[in-house]
Amino acid sequence: MDTLERFAEAKLAALSEQQLRRTLHETAPCGPVRVKRNGRPLISFCSNDYLNLSQHPAVKRAAVEATERWGAGAGSSRLVTGNHPLFAELERRLARLKGTDDACVFGSGYLANLGIVPTLVGAGDLIVADELSHACLRAGAALSRSHVEIFRHNDLDHVEDLLATHRASHERALLLTDGVFSMDGDLAPVAALAEIAAAHDTWLMTDDAHGSAWSAAGAARVFAAAPRPRCRCRWARCRRRSAAMAAISARRRR
Ligand SMILES: Cc1ncc(COP(=O)(O)O)c(C=O)c1O
């Protein structure tokens, strides 16, 4: 057995011992919210396709027509092959839905956070993040090489303390939170966070992956309604509600 195999076996054994070893279960969709796993019909409560748009006849028809016209697959990244006209149209329509000037589509929610966070902050900057923020916000924070401070879930006093202590020694600062928390379904106090962020010259970014299901604009609505002056940069993100869209980021003009 070579070192790679030995390593793999030891790692899998350790994961099994801690009951952390994951396996994939073949699960076939059978129409709206119903699936079949190991021959058992089940109702799925874990999909992100809340509105069942993946099954909407107009969505399916548009996907078939686009495939017939343009073929399947992107070929390469749009920076390399050029921007496909469908991206421009999709981003225009998403910006309209979100009430923003523009939007940028990413391949997935995870990729959006990996891309956006290090674009905004880097070494020498500060990130203050809710302890229950999705793992990909934390991964984006780690990738950015910023100094990261974690605040107790939705605890505004703790956010205030951390910014009062750390903000002055960093050039830029970014406050990160989910808009609707993915595991518990509770909401971040976005308006209050925006006040605190603005008072400390800190940008606020919300992961709105689950926000768009209950409001088309998601957290962007809170940003739009909040009194000025606001934080300097306002981002909202939404994730797919159909099979077609992965994730967007959008910013409202000041
Ligand atoms: C709040 C939040 N952000 C990001 C993600 C990652 O999104 P994706 O599965 O599209 O990569 C998830 C996934 O469930 C999520 O709940």
The ligand as an SDF file (V2000), in Angstrom:
LIG
                    3D

 16 16  0  0  0  0  0  0  0  0999 V2000
  -26.7280   30.8150    3.5240 C   0  0  0  0  0  0  0  0  0  0  0  0
  -26.0730   29.9620    2.4700 C   0  0  0  0  0  0  0  0  0  0  0  0
  -25.0900   30.5020    1.7240 N   0  0  0  0  0  0  0  0  0  0  0  0
  -24.4520   29.7760    0.7650 C   0  0  0  0  0  0  0  0  0  0  0  0
  -24.7750   28.4640    0.5140 C   0  0  0  0  0  0  0  0  0  0  0  0
  -24.0420   27.7080   -0.5460 C   0  0  0  0  0  0  0  0  0  0  0  0
  -24.7880   27.7590   -1.7310 O   0  0  0  0  0  0  0  0  0  0  0  0
  -24.5790   26.6810   -2.9080 P   0  0  0  0  0  0  0  0  0  0  0  0
  -25.1630   25.3840   -2.4340 O   0  0  0  0  0  0  0  0  0  0  0  0
  -25.3220   27.2750   -4.0820 O   0  0  0  0  0  0  0  0  0  0  0  0
  -23.1140   26.5860   -3.1650 O   0  0  0  0  0  0  0  0  0  0  0  0
  -25.7990   27.8600    1.2610 C   0  0  0  0  0  0  0  0  0  0  0  0
  -26.1600   26.4610    1.0040 C   0  0  0  0  0  0  0  0  0  0  0  0
  -27.0850   25.9040    1.5240 O   0  0  0  0  0  0  0  0  0  0  0  0
  -26.4640   28.6260    2.2590 C   0  0  0  0  0  0  0  0  0  0  0  0
  -27.4380   28.0940    3.0070 O   0  0  0  0  0  0  0  0  0  0  0  0
  1  2  1  0
  2  3  1  0
  2 15  2  0
  3  4  2  0
  4  5  1  0
  5  6  1  0
  5 12  2  0
  6  7  1  0
  7  8  1  0
  8  9  2  0
  8 10  1  0
  8 11  1  0
 12 13  1  0
 12 15  1  0
 13 14  2  0
 15 16  1  0
M  END
$$$$
